[in-house]
Amino acid sequence: MFTTPKRVLLVSALLASACGSSSSPTEPTRESSVVVAYGQTVMPPGTELRVSLVSTYIWGPAAIECVAGAVCNFSPSATILAEVPGVKPEYFSPHIPNPMGGEAFSYGGYVVRVTGFDPAWNEKAPLDDPKGYRVLLTVTDK
């Protein structure tokens, strides 16, 4: 049987390990933002990730007929090629919704969120050429 001082030490050690204290602190999540144009490939600072804007898909009056005076409620999207050394390249087509901030996808240890278009997309006055939009991305470590 353990004596009282040994029990106190044992319980203290168990509580310390249960509370998640460790000798190696975890690194904070890094976040960087980039802008990518049609046909361009960028590498967000501090990452091994390469993202290329393959295409944009824009809905609205330029692409479909809308009822006069009504707002067409469609979200545009972008097709992005993501590449990280040692990981098979993948294509993603996240939507770029309104105030909700855009869809995100996970790839190669990163989370990529599409946050908008530059210039900002306007369904009532979209650009004539969807290739004229640049896509705003935020990249964080997983």
C-alpha positions as CSV (number, residue, x, y, z in Angstrom):
1,M,0.0,0.0,0.0
2,F,1.2,3.5,-0.8
3,T,1.9,5.9,2.0
4,T,0.1,9.3,2.0
5,P,3.0,11.3,0.5
6,K,3.5,8.7,-2.3
7,R,-0.3,8.8,-3.0
8,V,-0.2,12.6,-3.3
9,L,2.7,12.4,-5.8
10,L,0.9,9.6,-7.8
11,V,-2.4,11.5,-7.9
12,S,-0.6,14.7,-8.8
13,A,1.2,13.0,-11.7
14,L,-2.1,11.4,-12.9
15,L,-3.9,14.7,-12.8
16,A,-1.1,16.5,-14.6
17,S,-1.1,14.0,-17.4
18,A,-4.9,13.9,-17.6
19,C,-5.0,17.7,-17.9
20,G,-2.9,17.6,-21.0
21,S,0.2,19.2,-19.6
22,S,3.2,18.1,-21.6
23,S,6.8,19.0,-22.0
24,S,6.4,20.0,-25.7
25,P,4.1,23.0,-26.5
26,T,2.0,22.8,-29.6
27,E,2.7,25.2,-32.5
28,P,0.1,27.8,-33.2
29,T,-1.9,27.4,-36.4
30,R,-0.6,29.6,-39.1
31,E,-2.8,31.4,-41.6
32,S,-2.0,33.2,-44.8
33,S,-4.0,34.9,-47.5
34,V,-3.4,34.9,-51.2
35,V,-5.0,36.1,-54.4
36,V,-4.9,33.9,-57.5
37,A,-5.8,34.9,-61.0
38,Y,-7.0,32.7,-63.9
39,G,-4.2,30.4,-65.1
40,Q,-1.9,31.5,-62.3
41,T,-0.3,29.3,-59.6
42,V,0.6,30.7,-56.2
43,M,2.3,29.3,-53.1
44,P,0.9,30.8,-49.8
45,P,3.8,32.1,-47.6
46,G,5.1,29.5,-45.1
47,T,3.5,26.5,-46.9
48,E,4.4,23.9,-49.4
49,L,1.0,24.2,-51.0
50,R,0.6,25.3,-54.6
51,V,-2.8,26.5,-55.8
52,S,-3.8,27.2,-59.3
53,L,-7.0,28.8,-60.5
54,V,-8.3,26.6,-63.3
55,S,-11.6,28.3,-63.9
56,T,-14.5,30.3,-62.4
57,Y,-18.1,29.5,-62.8
58,I,-20.3,32.5,-62.6
59,W,-24.1,32.5,-62.5
60,G,-26.4,35.4,-62.8
61,P,-27.8,37.6,-65.5
62,A,-24.7,37.0,-67.7
63,A,-25.2,33.3,-67.6
64,I,-28.9,32.7,-67.2
65,E,-32.1,34.6,-67.6
66,C,-33.4,36.0,-64.4
67,V,-36.9,37.3,-63.7
68,A,-36.8,41.1,-64.2
69,G,-36.3,43.0,-60.9
70,A,-35.5,39.9,-58.9
71,V,-32.2,38.9,-57.4
72,C,-30.8,35.6,-58.7
73,N,-29.8,33.6,-55.7
74,F,-26.9,31.5,-57.0
75,S,-23.4,31.1,-55.7
76,P,-20.4,31.3,-58.1
77,S,-17.6,28.8,-57.7
78,A,-14.0,28.4,-58.7
79,T,-12.1,25.3,-59.8
80,I,-8.8,25.1,-58.0
81,L,-5.9,22.6,-58.5
82,A,-4.1,22.0,-55.2
83,E,-0.6,20.4,-55.0
84,V,1.7,19.5,-52.2
85,P,4.9,17.5,-52.6
86,G,4.3,13.8,-51.9
87,V,0.5,14.1,-52.3
88,K,-1.5,13.4,-55.4
89,P,-2.7,16.7,-56.9
90,E,-6.5,17.2,-56.6
91,Y,-9.1,19.5,-58.1
92,F,-11.7,21.2,-55.9
93,S,-14.7,23.4,-56.8
94,P,-15.7,25.3,-53.7
95,H,-18.6,27.8,-53.9
96,I,-18.0,31.4,-53.1
97,P,-21.2,32.3,-51.2
98,N,-22.2,35.7,-50.0
99,P,-21.7,36.7,-46.4
100,M,-21.1,33.2,-45.2
101,G,-17.5,33.4,-46.2
102,G,-17.0,30.6,-48.8
103,E,-16.5,26.9,-48.7
104,A,-13.3,25.3,-47.5
105,F,-11.5,22.1,-48.4
106,S,-8.8,20.1,-46.7
107,Y,-5.8,18.9,-48.6
108,G,-2.2,17.9,-47.8
109,G,-2.3,19.1,-44.2
110,Y,-3.9,22.5,-45.0
111,V,-7.4,23.9,-45.0
112,V,-8.1,26.2,-47.9
113,R,-11.1,28.6,-47.7
114,V,-12.3,30.6,-50.7
115,T,-13.3,33.9,-49.2
116,G,-14.4,35.8,-52.3
117,F,-13.7,37.3,-55.7
118,D,-11.7,40.3,-56.7
119,P,-13.4,42.4,-58.0
120,A,-16.3,41.4,-55.7
121,W,-18.9,39.4,-57.6
122,N,-22.2,41.2,-58.3
123,E,-24.9,39.1,-59.7
124,K,-26.6,42.1,-61.2
125,A,-23.4,43.3,-62.9
126,P,-21.0,40.4,-63.4
127,L,-17.9,40.8,-65.5
128,D,-18.4,39.8,-69.2
129,D,-15.4,37.5,-69.0
130,P,-15.4,35.1,-65.9
131,K,-11.6,34.9,-66.4
132,G,-11.4,38.5,-65.2
133,Y,-12.1,37.4,-61.6
134,R,-9.3,36.7,-59.2
135,V,-10.0,34.4,-56.2
136,L,-9.2,35.3,-52.6
137,L,-8.0,32.3,-50.5
138,T,-7.1,31.8,-46.8
139,V,-4.9,28.9,-46.0
140,T,-4.3,27.5,-42.5
141,D,-2.4,24.5,-41.2
142,K,-4.6,21.6,-40.1
